[in-house]
Amino acid sequence: PLRRQRQMCIRDRYCTGLVELSIGKSDGASCSFLSNIGKFTALRSVRINAMKDADDFVIMLRRGTPIAALELPWSEIDEHLLLSLQSSSFLNLSSLDLSAQQQLSNQALEQISYLSQLEILSVAWCVQLVDATIITIASSCTKLVSLDINHCTQLSGNSLQKISVYCKMLKKIDISKCSRIMHGISDLGKGCVNLTHVNLNNTGEGTIPVRELNNFLKFGLNLSFLSLRECQSTSNLFITKLSYCSPLITELNLADCHLIDDVGLMALLGSCKYIRHLFLVGLQKLTDAPFVAHYPSLRYLETLQLSGCRKITDRTVEKLIAVNLLLKVLNFSGAAEISYPPIRTLCTLCNLESLNVSFCTKITRTNLQELKKIRPMMKISSMALL
């Protein structure tokens, strides 16, 4: 029935103005679907997710009108298909997603360098990608504003050094799980001064030199998003510098950055008043002190993850009650000193969607059942419910 609906949709002349098309998790569209794709003369954005015969589909697109965005995450494509990027239909492509194309060789990936108008590029999980190839791409695609190279494990700091030279307009970069990138972080901060979103999760498995990481902010990056999960070289000094140069940051992930304590968080909450998503999972040195001293900075929080912060008590919850009505996700897992009354009050005031109080031993099964009545749509996680 679904295939029949697709064919009917394509034959309908009223669909010729279609601008965006997304096909996903399919064994492939019917022959009728492919042969009629040329009718979408206004088509500008195509997403093909996890399709087995994506090659045929892209070949048909090549015969049609120029498109601006092409996404092929998890789809099965042959590397020879990238030769079609030189087609006139793709020369003005501004967005390309080749995530998880682990079979693609560097020779095939170099074809991306023909797309000089490219602004958004994702080659995440392209595990064969090496420095020379990404440098060739960067030298041609100088208009890039977003680059995702996470899990490209063969890349080194040399790539970041060259990217910072060629891609001056870069605003967003994801280099998480690039285990060989130990140097080049400071060059990135120096060359790409327009960066606002940076993902350094697990980068180098904690081997980024402390000096290199601190120099990343030396030239005053004004970040709105930064993720440093499991980056063991993250220190209180770095957080202090971050709070100084990025006071408008809205999302920060410091999960399992074990060097961070009250000193770093004091500096952060003292300067950054607009944080919406804060991840502090596993920071066992953390206490209530920063939240009590700078509780007005909690006003806009929508997500607060404090799992494993064992020293957090009801005082933090009380400060959330005092200023915050926007909270949607709250995780106090492992904070054994958290009790039921302030949690109940918070759930009454805020429109919480998810609450985790696992291992909060002062909160009983009966308490949680009452919370469920107060917020029937709220997801509650707790060992007491098992």
Disulfide bonds with the S-S distance in Angstrom:
none
